[in-house]
Amino acid sequence: MSWKIKYKPTNNTYVMKKFIIFFMLFSTALFLGQSFAQQAEAWKTIQHGKYISLSQIPSTVKIMDWGAEMLSGYPFPKTKDLVNLVKISVKDLGFKNGANYIEIYEVATKLGLKLCHPIDAVYLREIYMEQTENERLYLAMEPITDKTGEKDVLSLGHNGTDFWVNGAIAKDMPSKNVPEEKTYVVFNPGTWFVFRI
């Protein structure tokens, strides 16, 4: 779950924000350790190489139109590599009041976590069938710029009937009307992300 807020930075607030981000990055890395990713246990393990296109995916894995459009730009890896994934919340990364995607990514990489391949979403969706209703899980990946200029990532959800993969707006964007103003997509502390380890 996420929400948008509008924020017009000033010199003082900009400096303070950068200081707070730096402090959180430093303190999180200090307490959790640089080897967090190496010590973390895999939450799920997926294997690539089963499918070579979206058309082969069974109907039990529902790919929504937005998600399919995003996935269509990526070839399916053919090698049968095993990939370990970890599920971690925004709060677990040290953000008690929520954070935007850039802040989440910076802390995660300091801890040694890695971005996912977009196709990871397909194989994770196939095995993650115990997902609770209305939970939304975001794939930590390199954001894809859509035709409107927004930065999107893939997400997994369960609406009580279907287990689906879809897109989600993730990254902060400059306002079209006021260049110095930005609309930040802020993820609340309880939002879950998936990274590779």
QUIKALIN-V16005 format. One record per residue. N is the residue number from 1. SS is DSSP state (H for helix, E for strand, C for the rest). Layout:
# QUIKALIN-V16005
((N SS) (N SS))
This chain:
# QUIKALIN-V16005
((1 C) (2 E) (3 E) (4 E) (5 E) (6 E) (7 E) (8 C) (9 C) (10 C) (11 H) (12 H) (13 H) (14 H) (15 H) (16 H) (17 H) (18 H) (19 H) (20 H) (21 H) (22 H) (23 H) (24 H) (25 H) (26 H) (27 H) (28 H) (29 H) (30 H) (31 H) (32 H) (33 C) (34 C) (35 C) (36 H) (37 H) (38 H) (39 H) (40 C) (41 C) (42 C) (43 C) (44 E) (45 E) (46 E) (47 E) (48 C) (49 C) (50 C) (51 C) (52 C) (53 C) (54 H) (55 H) (56 H) (57 C) (58 C) (59 C) (60 C) (61 C) (62 E) (63 E) (64 C) (65 H) (66 H) (67 H) (68 H) (69 H) (70 H) (71 H) (72 C) (73 C) (74 C) (75 C) (76 C) (77 C) (78 C) (79 C) (80 C) (81 C) (82 E) (83 E) (84 E) (85 E) (86 E) (87 E) (88 E) (89 E) (90 C) (91 C) (92 C) (93 C) (94 C) (95 C) (96 C) (97 C) (98 C) (99 E) (100 E) (101 H) (102 H) (103 H) (104 H) (105 H) (106 H) (107 H) (108 H) (109 H) (110 H) (111 C) (112 C) (113 C) (114 E) (115 C) (116 C) (117 C) (118 C) (119 C) (120 H) (121 H) (122 H) (123 H) (124 H) (125 H) (126 H) (127 H) (128 C) (129 C) (130 C) (131 C) (132 C) (133 C) (134 C) (135 C) (136 E) (137 E) (138 E) (139 E) (140 C) (141 C) (142 C) (143 C) (144 E) (145 E) (146 C) (147 C) (148 C) (149 C) (150 C) (151 E) (152 E) (153 E) (154 E) (155 E) (156 E) (157 E) (158 E) (159 C) (160 C) (161 C) (162 C) (163 E) (164 E) (165 E) (166 E) (167 E) (168 E) (169 E) (170 C) (171 C) (172 C) (173 E) (174 E) (175 C) (176 C) (177 C) (178 C) (179 C) (180 C) (181 C) (182 E) (183 E) (184 E) (185 E) (186 E) (187 E) (188 C) (189 C) (190 C) (191 C) (192 E) (193 E) (194 E) (195 E) (196 E) (197 C))
